[in-house]
Amino acid sequence: MNKENFMGNNNPKEQMIDFTLVSLAGQLVGVAAKLGIADMLKDQPLNINELASKVEADTQSLYRLMRPLVALGVFGESSDHKYELTPMSQFLLSDHKDSLRYISMLNAGHMGWKPQGALFDSVKSGKTAFDTIFQSGLYTHLHDNPDDEALFGKAMDNLTNIDLNNIINNFNPSDVNTLVDIGSGEGGLIGGILEKNINIKGILADREEVLAVAKEKLTNRGLSERCQFIPTDFFKSVPSGGDVYLMRKVLHNWDDDKAVKILSNCRLQMHNKAKLLVIDVVVPTDDSGIREKLRDVEMMIYLSGKQRTEKDFKDLFDKAGFDMTDIVSTTGALSSIIEGRPRVTHS
């Protein structure tokens, strides 16, 4: 089992053996991320004793952790037995622009492995595994557990940054004066769009505590004066006044009825020439798209929502009063931009 053939073996038996070990590989990466090993190796290679001292770990146990990580290509080991970064472990650096450190920690931590371990029960009962394990919904749990909420927020930032530039580069600013970002989070996406399109103004719509963080971050980027920050419960209403209504990774959190409610509330506030942009995973209907389909299983574990096919999105749009007009795949990312226009009825 080495970096040349792990999870890429053509022998069915060996491939199945690899599948039984893949969750352990995720744990290895998550532990390395939590220890901050990549950060320790950023400036210089270190031998096992030096590394163990830096991360305050048991030397022999850390060696046994690093051995398979080197075999997998996550870290490198030089001829003089010093560990070093590889192209993969660059993404475990805390300050990398496309860092995956915190999503690795989340998936390998108790919010990851506990509900994933209840997938069998979820498949049998149809109930969300996270709710079964933690006896509360994900967002209630996060509200009640600040440390988990902080890690979850950083992990979601990691995921945002994966496709952020691709989405921004695919954003068409024509006929846009005001952009409304529904479920805006901490403002990473709208901030990038505003920086690239200096004539656009933004409205951020999210929970009040989230908007406080977004306002601070956008102030530091010199963008807050072009923004409004409007506390929003998108199941009740959304802000008016936008030429484009944008939502990234929002609808996949919710079942169809709730997704239609969110979209319908947007439709109520949109003028007839406005545009809807939903940024989300589009699941292929053939036997491709393993990552998209695994993301859908994640939704089954954590929330009531799901990843949707093109037809699923078309049905949602239709029920909420939109016509689907285009789907744009963002190069190098899982996400697509699904475009909709308000359906106008002529009497």
N, C-alpha and C positions, 0 to 999 in steps of 0.2 A: 504494500500500500504506500505509494509515493506520489509526489506531485505530478508525475507524468501520467499516472493511470487512475488515481482515486476519482471516483464518480464518472470516469470516462472509459471504463473497461468494457470491452466488447463481449467478454465471457459472461453469460447470464448469471451463473452461480456467483462469480466474484463480484459482479455488479450488485447483486442482491445483498451480499455480505457488506459491501460498501454502504448500501442504503441503511443497514442496521446500525452503522457507526456515524451517520451524518449528524445526528443530534449531538453526539459527543464532540464532533469537530466544532460545532457551533459553540459548545461550552468552552472549549479550549480558547477560541477567539474571544469570547466574552470575558473570560478570566484575564486574559492578556490585556484586554481593553481596560478592565477595572483596575488592574495593577499599574496601568500607565507605562507598560514596557516600551511601546513605540516612542513615547516622549523621552524616556531615559536614554534611548539609543539615537536620538535625533542628532546630537552633536558629535558623538564618537561611538565606535563599537565597544562593547564591554564583555569581559569573560563572565562565567556564571557566578563567581564569587562577588565580583563587582556589581553585577545586576541584582543579585539577591540582596545585597546590602542596600542598594538604591531603592528597591521596592519593598524592603522589609519582609522578605519571604524566606521560607526554609530552603536552603540551597539545593538539597537533593530533590525535593518535590518540584522546585522550579525547573531544575534540569529535566525532569521527566515531563513537565509541561512543555518545555521548549523543544524537546526532541521531535515530537510529532508535528509541531508547528513549523519547524524547519523542513521536515519531510514534505509537508503540504505546500511549502513555498511562501508561507506567511512571513517568516523571518529567514535570514540567511546566517550561515556560520562560516567563518573564514578558516583558513588552514591552521591558524594559531588559536582556534577555538574561541573566537570572539563573535558575539552575536551582532547582527547589523540589520538595518532596514532593507526591505525589498520593495518593488513597485506595489505589492499588495499592502504591506504594513504601513506604507505612507498614509493610507486611508484610516489608520488607527491613531494618527496624530491628532491631538486636541485642536490644534490651530490650523489644520488643513482645511482649505475652502470647501472641499467635498468630504469632510470627515464622516466616518461611519462608526466612530468610537462609541457614541452613546446609544445608537440603535443596537450595536453589538452587545453592550451591557444590558440593555433592556430585554433583549430576546433571551439572554442567558441567565437573567435574574429571576426572582420569584414571580414577577408579573408575566414572565415568558414561559418558563418550564412548567409551572403549576397548571395554568389553564390548558396548555398544549397537552399535558398529560391526561386531561379530561376529555380529549377529543372523542374517544370511544363513547362516553356518556352523551356527548353532544349529538353524535350521529344517531344514537339509539333514541334519544328523547326529543330531539329538535330544539333543545334549550341551549342558550349561550353558555359555553364552558366557563367563561370568566365569572358569570353570575353564580354558577353552581359552586365554584371554588371559593370565591370571596364573599358570597352572600350579599352582593350588591353589584350594581352596574359599574362599568369602567369609570365613567365620569364622576359618579358618586364616590367611588373608592379614591380617585385622585384628589377630590375635594377634601376628603377626610384624612389623607395621608400626604402631607406636604413633601416629604422626601421622594416618594414615588412620583408625585406630580412634577417635581423639578426634573427628575430623570426623564420622565415621559416627554416633557416639553423640549428638552435638549435632543432627545431621539427624534422627535417630529421635525425639529430644525434640520437634523441630518438628512432626513428624507426629503424635506423641501429643497435643500441645496443640491440634491442629486440631479434634479432636472430643471433647476431654477433658470439657468442661462438659456437652456433650450426653449423653455416656455417664453421667456422674455424676447428671444430672437424671433420667435414665431408670432409674436403679438403684432397685429396690424393696427396702427394708430389712426388710420383715416377716419374722419368724421367723429372723433372722440374728444369731447371736452372734459367730461367727468366719468371716472371709472369707480364703480362701487364693488368692493371686495367683500363678499358675504362669507363669514367665517374666516376673517382675514388673518387670524393668529397674531403673531408679533410683527407683521408687516414686511416680511422678507420679499415676498413676490411683488406687492404693490410698490415697495420701495425701489426695486430694480426697474420696474416699468417706468416709474416717475423719473428716475435718473436718466434713463435713455430717451424719454419723451418729455421735454421740458415744458411743453404747453398743456399737458394734461394735469388735471386736479384729481385728487382721490378721496373717497369716502371709505373708511374702515368700519366694518360692522361685525362686532363680536361681543363677548362678555366683557363687562366693565374692567375686571381685573386684568384681562388679557390686553385690553386696549391701553391700559396704563403702561405696560411694558412696551407695547408698540410705539406709543407716543415718545417715550424716552429714546428708543432706538432710532426712530425717524428724525427726532430732534438732533441727535448726534450726527446724522447724515445730512442735515440741513434741508430736510424735506417736510417737516411737520407743518410749516406755514401753508403748504399746498394741500393739506389734508384736513378732513373732518373726522372726528372719532366719535362714533354714535353707538352707544350700548344697544345691543339688539338681541331679541329672542326671535330667531327667524321662523319659528313655528307660529308666531303671532303676526309679525309684520317685518318689513325690511325698509331701509331708507329709500326715499324717492330722489329723483333728479339725476339719474345716471344715464349715460349714453351706452355704456357697456356694463353688464352685471356679470361679475366674475366669481366663480367659486371653485376652489381647488381642494380636492380630496375631502369634500363635504358629503356629497350624496351617498358615497359608498358606506358611510357610517349608519345609514338608516334604511329601514324597510321601504317597500314601494309606496305605501300610503303616506308615510312621513316625507319621503323624497318628493312626492307630488305636491304635498302641502308647501314645502319650501319653494319649489318652482312656481307654484300658483301665487304665492305671496310676492315673488319677484315680478311675475306677469302683471299683477295689479298695479305696480309702481312704474312700469316701463311704458314709455311712449312707443308708438307703433314702428318707429324706425330704429329703436334701440336693438342691441345685440346681447345675446346670452352666450357666455363662454363657460363651459363646464370642463374642468381639467381633471381627468380621472383615468383609471385603467379601463381599457376596452378588451374584454376577454374574447379571444378567437373561438370560432365554433368548430374548427377542425382540430386535429390532434397536436397542433403547435401551442406555444404560449405557456410553457410550464411555469414560468415565474408569475404570470398573470393568474393562473389557476391556483397556485399556491397562495397568492395574496388573497384569493377568494376564500380559501380555507381559513386563513387568518381572521377574516371578517366573521366567519361562522364561529370561531373560538371566542372572539372578543366583543362583538357587537351584534345588533340585530340586522345590520346591513349586509351588503354583498357587493362583489365586483360584477359588472354587468356587460353583456354583449351589446353590439350595435343595435340590435332589435330591442333589447331591454331599454336602452336610452331613448330610442325612437318612441316607444310606448309611453315612457314617463313624460317626454316632451309633449306628446299628443294630448295626454290627459290634462296637462297643465296649460294648454293653449299655445304651444310653440310648434313650429315646423323645424325639424332638423335640417340644416342646410349644408353642413360640411363636417368632416372629421379629419383633423390634421395630426399625424403622428409626429412627436417631437424626437428628433434624431438622438439616439443613444440613451433613451430613457423609456421607462414603462408607460408613462403617461401619454395620453392623447388629448387634443383640444377639440371638444365636441361643440359645434356652433349651432345656435338656434335663433330663430327670429319669431317675434310675436305673430301669431296667426290673426290676421285682420279679416273680419267678416264684413262683407259689403251688403247693405240692405237695399 
